Amino acid sequence: MKKACTAEEAIQRLKEGNRRYLEAKTCGGDISPGRRLKTYHEGQAPYAIVITCSDSRVIPESIFDAGIGELFVIRVAGNVMDNHQLGSVEYAAEHLGSRLILVMGHDRCGAVDAAINHDPEGYIKFITDEICRAIGDEKDDYKASCLNVRRSMSIIEESLEIQQEEEHGLKVCGALYHLEDGNVEFIN
């Protein structure tokens, strides 16, 4: 396995990638046939784990100007955490060597809006119930989205397996992606 970068190095790479994204007209991440073959033969070594919303406007590889094999992305509406997401995080940390876990929400999130303003039924309710636990009575979209990110961060940090990894430099941080201008605001 390739030596993983530190959590701090990963945060810096994410910030630099977002800066390039803000200035770009096209995605610059390496998606070449050569890169595909390299990761096919040598495996993946993502420098960060990104848990984010399934919203089609939130594309972590583009937002952070990353190519094939650079990010381990877990997407679920409302960027909520359950055992499935925690298992994916553990896999990337333990088997792929990723040292940074980034929970990235976004403004104008439909799942957060549904939790604030609606009472959905069906399977969507599992998501909005989790968001309601995170936001309580908060009605402001921005504040609610930040609270939701912080709850997911807390769930990850409280995971026994994740706590054991902390001695190896594993770090959890949060961010909010702004749809209008593409900027990523780190909210630790």
N, C-alpha and C positions, 0 to 999 in steps of 0.2 A: 504494500500500500504506500502510495506517495505521502510524504510528510505533509500534514495539514498545516495551514497557516493558523496563527493565533486568532482568537476572537476579535482582538483590537485590529489586527491586520485585515480581517474580513470586513469589519465595519468601515474601515478606510476604503477598501475596494468597492463596497456598496455605494458609499458617498461619491467616490470618483466616477463610478459607472452612472449614477443618477445625474451627475453634472454633465457627462458626455451625452446622455439621453436628452437632457433639456436643450442642448445645443444642436442635436442631430436632426436630420430630415429622414434618415433611414437607420435601421438597427445595425450596429457595428459588431455585435457578438459573433464569434466564429461558429458558423454552422456549415462549414465546408465539408466536402466528401472526405478530405484528409482528416479532419477533426472527428467525423463520425467513425472512421476506421480506427483511429487512435483509441477512442474511448471504447470501441467494440473489442479491440484486442487487449487493451491495458486496464479497462474498467473505468469507473467514474471516481472522481475525487472532488466533490463539490466543496467550495470554500465556505458556504453558508447554507443553512436550512431556512427556508422562507415559508411561513404559514400565512396564507392570505385568502381573501375572499374569491369566490368563483366568478365574480363579476367580469364580464367579457372585456371591460375597459381597463382592467388591472392585469397587466402582463409582466410579471416580475423579470423575466429574461430581457425584455425590452427596457423596462424601467431602470434596470441596473446594468444595461449594456453588456449582458453576459451571453456566452455561447453554450454550445453543447457540453454538458458535464460540469458546469461551473456552479449551478445552484440546484439544490434538492428542494423542489417546490411541492407543498401540500396545499391544495385548494379545497375550500369548503365554504358554502354560503355563510357570511357573517364571521368568517375566520374564528369559529368556535372550536373548542377542544373537547374531545372525548377519547376513549381508549384507543380508537383506531388511529387518530392523529398522534397520540402519544407513542403508540407503537411505531409509527413511521418516523417520528423524531428520534426515538431510541435507536432504530435501525441505522439512520444516517449518522448519528453520533458514534455509535459503537462499531459499526462495520465499515463506514466510509471515512471516518475521521473528521467530520465537520465539527468545528468548535463553536460556531455562532448559530444561535436560533433567533431568527427575527420574526416576530408576529407583526404583520403589517395589515392594518385596517385601511379604510379609505373614507373620504367624505361622500355624502349623498348615497350611502349604502342602503340598498333596498331591504335587506334583512334587518338592519337597525331601525329603519323607518317602520317596517312591519311591527317590530317589537314596541315602538313608541306609539304608533297611531292606529294599529289594527289588532284584531284578535283572530289570527289565522287558524285554520283547522288542518287536519291531516298531518303528514310528516313534517311540514314546515314548522309546526308548533314546537317540535323538539328543538329546532334552531332558535326560534324566537323566545322560548322559555329560558334557554341558556343566556341569551342576550339580556332578557329582563332581569335575571339574577345579577348580571354584571352592572346594569345601569340603574337599577332601582327606579326611582321616580323621575330621573333626569329626562327632560324633554328637548334639550338642545342637541341637535344632530352631531355637531363637532364634539361636544363634551361626552355624549353618549358613545360615540365611536372610540374615543380615547379610553373611556372606562371599559369598554368591551375588549380592547386590546390588552389593557392592564389585567383584566380577569384571565384571559388566555395565558398571559405571561405567568401569572400567579399559579395557575393550574400546572403549567410545565415545571415551574420552580419547586412546587410541592411534591412532584412525582419522586418517589423514592429512588428510582433508577437515575433520574436526572440529577438528584442531589449527589449521588455517588460519583457522577461524572465531573462534578464541579472541581474536584481535586486535580483534574486533568485539563483545566482551563476552559471548560464549557461555559458559555455566557448566553443569557437570554436578554433580548432587548426588544423594544417596541417602536413602531413607526406608524405614521398616517400618510397615505398617498393622497395628494390633492389632484382630483380629476381635471380641473380646469387648466392648471399650468404644468402638471407632471412632476411637481416637486415632492420629494419624500422628506417629511418632517420626523426626525427621531425624537421620541417622547419619553425616554427614560426619565 
